[in-house]
Amino acid sequence: MNGISGLDQLIFVIYFVLVAGYGYWVYQKKKKTSVTASHDYFLAEGSLTWWAIGGSLIASNISAKQFVGMSGNGYFVGIAVAAYEWIAALALIIIAVWFMPVYLKNKIYTMPQFLKKRYNETVSLIMAIFWLLLYVFVNLTSILYLGAIAISGLIGPEYLHTVMLLLAVFALVITLGGMKVIGYTDVIQVAVLIIGGFATIYFALTIVSEKFGLGRDAIAGFKTLIQQAPDHFT
């Protein structure tokens, strides 16, 4: 495989076994053998701790969209693309403090439930179908495609469709486990994503520094970026 050493493959296998094994262990510990209600599935039976919820929120938000899509968009547009994420953090705080207590008090766990109570079942059904199609054919598809591009860039472009198929299968298996499995495995994922994000920034800046003859200095690389492309930091 292009760009993948034996050590890289070993780390990937260990990571996969670790996350899959931990997820299966959490699944086995679930008190109920089947998911029968929205509360059980979407709220993980009310068993998630605050750190698992926080980690799951971040891990669910960070994906190939950020590492590939937003990074590429930032190259053309600039740092302004990050405004979406900064505003999202503020929106989550507002929702958690003022909206969530109202939803939970009225036993509302999903948007279709809210629309059914606020309007009627027809509006709820239309919204559920619309967002399901949008998520499957736009959001999830783009994430799988971008992730497959990143991975196939390391192992070879001929594996693009195979990687996409495998990622789709993994996503389906994880989803079937319910929010409890997703929440706790996301704690591991978010640690890897954050460390990987900082590592990506460091290596990118050191490459810039080297290209301009400043040695392997991430800070020098960052200063060079600001000097060479000031409009991207507006």
N, C-alpha and C positions, 0 to 999 in steps of 0.2 A: 504494500500500500504506500502511495506517495505521501511523504511527510509524516508518516506514523512509524515510530520505532517500536521495538518490542516492549520497552518500558511503558510507552504510551498506551499500548494495547492492554498491558497488565493493569495499569491504573484504571482504565475504562471498565474492565471486567470487574475489578474489586469494587468500584463505585456502584456499578449496576447491581451487583449481588448485595451490597450493603443496603442500598435504598429499597430494592425489591424485597429483601429479607425483613427489613424493618417494617415495611408496609404490610407484609403478610402477617407479621406478628401482631401489629395493631389491629388488623382485620380480625384475627382469631380472638382477640381480647374483647371484641365488641359484644355487648351483652345480648343483643338481639341477632337472631340468625338471618333475618331478612329486613329490608327497609320497606316500611309500609306507609310512611307519612312524610310530608314535606319537612316537618320538624326534625325527624330522624336523619333524613338525607342531607338537607341543606345546612342544618345547624349542628350536625354531628352529635345528635342526641343531647346537646347542651354540655358536652364533655370537654370541649377545647379550652385550654388556658389562654390567658391574654397574650403570652409570648408566642404560642402556636398560631393564634389568630393573626397577630401582627406579622409573623414570618410568612404565613400563607398569603396574606394580602400582597406583600412585596414580591414573593416568589411567583405568584399568579400574574403579577403585572410585568415582571422582567422576563423577557424571552428573546427569541431571535429578532423580534421587532426592534428591540433596543440595540442589541449587539451588531446587527446587520443593517436593518432598515433605518433607524434613527441616526446611527453613526454615518451612514451614507448620506442621509438627508442633511445632517449637520455639516458635511463636507461641502455641499452645494449652497445651503442656506445660511448656516452659522449657528451660534449657540442659542438663537431664538427658539429653536425646536424644543429646547428643554423646558420652555414655559408651560407646555402641556403637562409635564410631570409635576412641576412646582405647584400649579393651580390644582392639580388632582389631590395633592397632599392636603391643601386647605379645604377642599370639598369633602374629603373623607372625615376631617375633624368636625365639620359642620353637621354632616350626616350622623356621625356617632353620637354627638352631644344632643342635637335637637330632634332628629328624625327617628333614629333607631328606637328610643324609648316608646314613641308613639306606635311604631310598627309592632314591637314586641308585646305591648299592652293589648293590642287588638289581634294578636296571634297571626300577624302577617309576616311571612318569611320569604316571599317572592313577589316580583312585580305583577305577574298575572293575578295573584291573590289580591293585591291592592286594587287593581283595576276592576276585579269582579265585585269587590265590596263598594268601590267608589261609583262604578257605572253599572255594568252588567256582564254576564258571562260571554256575550258575543265579542265585546271589546277586549276582554281578557284573552279569548281564544285567538283573535286576530293578532294581538300583540305577541303572544307566545309563539305562534307560527312564524311571524315576521322575523323576530329576533333569533329564533332557532335557525331559520334559513340563512340569515345574515351572518350568524356566528359560524355556522358550518361551512358555508361557501365563500365567505369573505375573510373573517377574522382567523379562524382555525386553519383554513387553507393557506393563507399568507404566512402564518407562523410555521407551519410544517414545511412550506416551500423554502422559506428563508433559512430555517434550521438545516434542511437537507443541502442547501447550497453551501453553507458553512462547513458541514461535515464532509460533503463530497469534494470540497476544495482541498481537503487533507488526504482523503483516501482515493480520490480519482473521480472525474465527472461521470464516468460510466455507471457509478453506483447511485446517482441522483434519485431515480425512481424507486430503487430498492430501499434507500434510506427513508424516503417519504412514506412508503408503505409501512415500514417498521415503526416509525414515529407515530403514525396513525393508530396502529395496533396497541402500542404502549399507552397512548392517550386514552383509548377505549377501556383498557384493562384498569387503569388508575381510576377512571371515572366510575366504573362499576363498584369500586370499593366504598364509595360514599365520601362525604366531606371529612369524616374522622380520619380516614387513611390519607386523604389528600393533605389535610391540615398538618398532621405530624410529620409526614415525609417532606413537606415543604420546608420544614425547619432545617433539614439537612440541605435541601436544594438552595435555600436563600443564602446560606453560608457560602456555598460553592459559587453562587452567582455573584455575590458581593466581592469575594476574594478574586474571582475571575475578572470582574469588572475593573478592579484596581490594578490587577496584573496587566490587563489589556492596555490601560492608560499608560502605565509605566513603560511597557515595551514600545508602545507607539511613540511616546515622547523621546525615548532613548534613540530610536531609529532616526527621528527628525534631527536630534542632536548630532548623531554620527554623520548624517548626510551633509550637514553644514560644517563638519570638521571640528566639532566641539567636544568630541569624546562621548562616552556613555553617561550623559548627565540629563536626567529627566527634567530638572528645573530649567536648565539651559535650553532644552528642547521646547519647553512651554513658552519661555521668553521669546524664542525665535518665531514660534507660531504667532504670537501677538504682534511682533514686529513685521512679519511677512504678510499676515492676513488680518489686519486690524478690523476690517469690516465684518469679519466673521464673529467678532466678540462684542458687537453692538447689542 
